[in-house]
Amino acid sequence: MQHRRHDAFLATKSRERSRDGALRDIEQSLKLMKTDHLDLWLLHNIGIPEEVNAVFAKGGAMEAFTQMHDQKVVRYLGFAAHYQPDPIIDLINRHPFDACILALNAADTHGPHSFIARLLTVAVEKQMGIIGMKIAARGRILSSWTPPPVEVQRRSWEGVATRPGTLNIRDAMNCVLSLPVSAVIIGCDNIAQLEENVQIAREFTPLSQAQMAAIANQTTAILSQALFFHSETRPRDIASSNSDE
């Protein structure tokens, strides 16, 4: 980065909920990326009301975030959210965040914690930059996905799935790109997948509501694996993973 800093919009996240912890995180990030400033700094994986209260409490992470913003170490502030919409609506109403990374995919409207139905409109009203993630649900929404052995799946917080998904990557991407998002994050295993995703983005035209509904309906048989990140029982200590494909 030290030689190409002006070629990139550079972002990082902090899982810390305290001021001191967040400051340590950003100091390490700046050191590792060999830069003196970031374009976007995000609170990572805010999920429950207790976390919202913690970051806004005295000595909480928001003190570090606003300090770094005031000192122009970071240009913009944001958060990443996977879990449930109500705590995030509270978070948005407490501070004028610039951007967010939201778990959004074609199955979302069928789930009980729909970000599209309950959160996306709020973020749009606040004029936030919105980045979609979990488009492919770590591959679990895709018909090309092969479930790993059950014993392997049980080691993670993603739940156990015993069947492939039901969508191709083009429909999965186009469905989310048709929402009011600024960009989407797609996890890739290889260069061929990256090139395929770029081609889909280049050829994208917004889908109609009927087309989006038809794609969403294809996911009804795989909701638990497509929406694993909304799980009511996911352990918080495991859910701190930084992988947002």
C-alpha positions as CSV (number, residue, x, y, z in Angstrom):
1,M,0.0,0.0,0.0
2,Q,2.8,2.4,0.7
3,H,3.5,2.7,-3.0
4,R,-0.1,2.6,-4.3
5,R,-2.1,4.3,-1.5
6,H,-3.8,6.7,-3.8
7,D,-4.9,3.9,-6.1
8,A,-7.2,2.3,-3.5
9,F,-10.2,3.1,-1.3
10,L,-8.8,1.5,1.9
11,A,-11.0,0.1,4.6
12,T,-10.6,-2.0,7.7
13,K,-12.7,-3.1,10.7
14,S,-12.4,-3.5,14.4
15,R,-14.1,-6.2,16.5
16,E,-13.2,-4.4,19.7
17,R,-15.9,-2.7,21.8
18,S,-13.7,-0.5,24.0
19,R,-11.9,2.7,23.1
20,D,-8.5,1.3,24.0
21,G,-9.0,-1.9,22.1
22,A,-10.2,-0.1,19.0
23,L,-7.2,2.3,19.1
24,R,-4.8,-0.7,19.3
25,D,-6.6,-2.2,16.3
26,I,-6.3,0.8,14.1
27,E,-2.6,1.4,15.1
28,Q,-1.9,-2.2,14.1
29,S,-3.8,-1.8,10.8
30,L,-2.0,1.4,9.8
31,K,1.3,-0.2,10.6
32,L,0.6,-3.4,8.6
33,M,-0.8,-1.5,5.6
34,K,2.0,1.0,5.7
35,T,-0.2,4.1,5.6
36,D,-1.1,7.0,7.9
37,H,-4.8,7.1,7.1
38,L,-7.8,5.0,6.1
39,D,-10.8,5.8,3.9
40,L,-13.3,3.8,5.9
41,W,-13.2,2.3,9.4
42,L,-16.0,0.0,10.5
43,L,-17.3,-1.5,13.7
44,H,-17.3,-5.2,12.9
45,N,-20.2,-7.6,13.5
46,I,-22.4,-5.5,15.7
47,G,-25.2,-7.9,16.5
48,I,-27.0,-7.5,19.8
49,P,-28.3,-4.5,22.0
50,E,-25.5,-5.1,24.5
51,E,-22.9,-4.5,21.9
52,V,-24.5,-1.3,20.7
53,N,-24.6,0.0,24.3
54,A,-21.0,-1.1,24.9
55,V,-19.6,0.9,21.9
56,F,-21.5,4.0,22.9
57,A,-20.7,3.7,26.6
58,K,-18.0,5.8,28.3
59,G,-14.7,4.3,27.2
60,G,-16.5,2.5,24.4
61,A,-15.2,2.1,20.8
62,M,-17.1,5.0,19.4
63,E,-14.8,7.3,21.4
64,A,-11.9,5.9,19.4
65,F,-13.8,6.1,16.1
66,T,-14.9,9.7,16.5
67,Q,-11.4,10.6,17.7
68,M,-9.7,9.1,14.6
69,H,-12.3,10.8,12.4
70,D,-11.8,14.2,14.0
71,Q,-8.0,13.8,13.6
72,K,-8.5,12.8,9.9
73,V,-6.8,9.5,10.4
74,V,-10.0,8.0,8.9
75,R,-12.3,9.8,6.4
76,Y,-15.5,7.8,7.0
77,L,-17.1,5.7,9.7
78,G,-19.3,2.7,9.4
79,F,-20.2,-0.8,10.7
80,A,-20.7,-4.3,9.5
81,A,-23.9,-6.3,10.5
82,H,-24.9,-9.9,10.0
83,Y,-27.3,-10.8,12.7
84,Q,-30.6,-9.0,13.4
85,P,-32.0,-5.6,12.2
86,D,-33.4,-4.0,15.4
87,P,-30.0,-3.4,17.2
88,I,-28.6,-2.0,13.9
89,I,-31.5,0.4,13.5
90,D,-30.7,1.6,17.1
91,L,-27.0,2.0,16.1
92,I,-27.8,4.0,13.0
93,N,-30.1,6.3,15.0
94,R,-27.3,7.1,17.6
95,H,-24.6,8.3,15.1
96,P,-24.5,9.6,11.5
97,F,-22.5,6.7,10.0
98,D,-21.3,7.1,6.5
99,A,-21.4,3.5,5.3
100,C,-22.4,0.0,6.3
101,I,-21.7,-3.6,5.2
102,L,-25.0,-5.5,5.4
103,A,-25.7,-9.2,5.0
104,L,-28.0,-9.3,2.0
105,N,-28.9,-12.1,-0.3
106,A,-31.7,-13.5,-2.4
107,A,-33.1,-15.5,0.5
108,D,-33.3,-12.5,2.9
109,T,-37.0,-11.6,2.3
110,H,-38.1,-15.0,3.5
111,G,-36.3,-14.9,6.8
112,P,-37.7,-13.7,10.1
113,H,-34.9,-11.1,10.5
114,S,-35.0,-9.6,7.0
115,F,-32.5,-6.8,6.5
116,I,-34.3,-5.9,3.2
117,A,-37.7,-5.5,4.9
118,R,-36.6,-3.8,8.1
119,L,-33.2,-2.3,7.8
120,L,-32.3,-1.4,4.3
121,T,-34.8,1.4,4.0
122,V,-33.4,3.1,7.2
123,A,-29.9,3.0,5.8
124,V,-31.1,4.5,2.5
125,E,-33.0,7.3,4.4
126,K,-29.7,8.1,6.2
127,Q,-28.0,8.3,2.8
128,M,-25.4,5.8,3.8
129,G,-23.1,4.0,1.4
130,I,-24.4,0.4,1.5
131,I,-22.1,-2.6,0.7
132,G,-23.8,-6.0,0.4
133,M,-22.2,-9.1,1.7
134,K,-23.1,-12.8,2.2
135,I,-24.4,-12.7,-1.4
136,A,-23.5,-16.4,-1.9
137,A,-23.7,-17.3,1.8
138,R,-20.2,-18.8,1.8
139,G,-21.4,-20.7,-1.3
140,R,-24.4,-22.3,0.5
141,I,-26.9,-20.5,-1.7
142,L,-25.4,-21.9,-4.9
143,S,-26.3,-25.0,-6.7
144,S,-22.6,-25.6,-7.5
145,W,-21.8,-25.8,-3.8
146,T,-20.9,-29.2,-2.4
147,P,-21.6,-29.6,1.3
148,P,-18.4,-30.5,3.3
149,P,-18.5,-33.5,5.7
150,V,-20.9,-32.9,8.6
151,E,-18.1,-33.2,11.1
152,V,-16.2,-30.4,9.4
153,Q,-19.3,-28.1,9.3
154,R,-19.9,-28.6,13.0
155,R,-16.6,-26.9,13.8
156,S,-18.0,-23.5,12.6
157,W,-20.9,-21.2,13.4
158,E,-22.5,-21.7,10.0
159,G,-24.7,-24.6,10.9
160,V,-24.9,-27.9,9.1
161,A,-26.2,-28.2,5.5
162,T,-26.6,-31.5,3.7
163,R,-27.6,-30.3,0.2
164,P,-26.4,-27.8,-2.4
165,G,-28.1,-24.5,-2.8
166,T,-30.5,-23.5,-5.6
167,L,-29.1,-20.5,-7.4
168,N,-26.4,-19.7,-9.8
169,I,-24.0,-16.9,-9.0
170,R,-25.4,-14.6,-11.7
171,D,-28.9,-14.7,-10.2
172,A,-27.5,-14.4,-6.7
173,M,-25.4,-11.3,-7.6
174,N,-28.0,-9.6,-9.8
175,C,-30.7,-10.0,-7.1
176,V,-28.6,-8.0,-4.6
177,L,-27.2,-5.6,-7.1
178,S,-30.8,-4.7,-7.9
179,L,-31.2,-3.4,-4.3
180,P,-30.1,0.1,-3.4
181,V,-26.5,-0.9,-2.7
182,S,-23.3,0.9,-3.7
183,A,-21.3,-2.3,-4.1
184,V,-21.2,-6.0,-3.2
185,I,-18.6,-8.2,-1.6
186,I,-18.2,-11.6,-3.2
187,G,-15.9,-14.3,-1.8
188,C,-13.8,-16.0,-4.5
189,D,-11.8,-19.2,-4.4
190,N,-9.8,-18.6,-7.6
191,I,-9.1,-16.1,-10.4
192,A,-11.7,-17.8,-12.7
193,Q,-14.5,-16.9,-10.2
194,L,-13.2,-13.4,-9.8
195,E,-13.3,-12.9,-13.6
196,E,-16.8,-14.4,-13.8
197,N,-18.0,-12.0,-11.1
198,V,-16.5,-9.0,-12.9
199,Q,-18.2,-10.1,-16.1
200,I,-21.5,-10.4,-14.3
201,A,-21.1,-6.9,-12.9
202,R,-20.3,-5.5,-16.3
203,E,-23.4,-7.1,-17.9
204,F,-25.7,-6.2,-15.0
205,T,-29.0,-4.6,-15.6
206,P,-31.5,-4.1,-12.7
207,L,-34.0,-6.9,-12.2
208,S,-37.8,-6.2,-12.0
209,Q,-39.6,-6.9,-8.8
210,A,-41.2,-10.0,-10.4
211,Q,-37.7,-11.3,-11.4
212,M,-36.3,-10.7,-7.9
213,A,-39.3,-12.4,-6.3
214,A,-38.9,-15.4,-8.6
215,I,-35.3,-15.8,-7.6
216,A,-36.1,-15.4,-3.9
217,N,-38.7,-18.1,-4.2
218,Q,-36.1,-20.5,-5.5
219,T,-34.4,-20.3,-2.0
220,T,-37.3,-21.4,0.2
221,A,-36.0,-24.9,0.5
222,I,-32.5,-23.8,1.7
223,L,-33.3,-20.8,4.0
224,S,-31.4,-22.1,7.0
225,Q,-28.2,-22.5,5.1
226,A,-28.6,-19.3,3.0
227,L,-29.4,-17.3,6.2
228,F,-27.0,-19.0,8.7
229,F,-25.7,-15.6,9.8
230,H,-29.1,-14.7,11.3
231,S,-29.1,-17.8,13.5
232,E,-30.8,-17.3,16.9
233,T,-28.3,-19.6,18.6
234,R,-25.0,-18.7,17.0
235,P,-22.2,-18.4,19.6
236,R,-20.9,-14.9,19.9
237,D,-17.3,-15.9,20.5
238,I,-17.3,-17.8,17.2
239,A,-19.2,-15.1,15.3
240,S,-16.3,-12.8,15.4
241,S,-14.9,-14.2,12.1
242,N,-13.7,-11.5,9.7
243,S,-14.6,-13.4,6.5
244,D,-17.5,-11.7,4.8
245,E,-18.0,-13.5,1.5
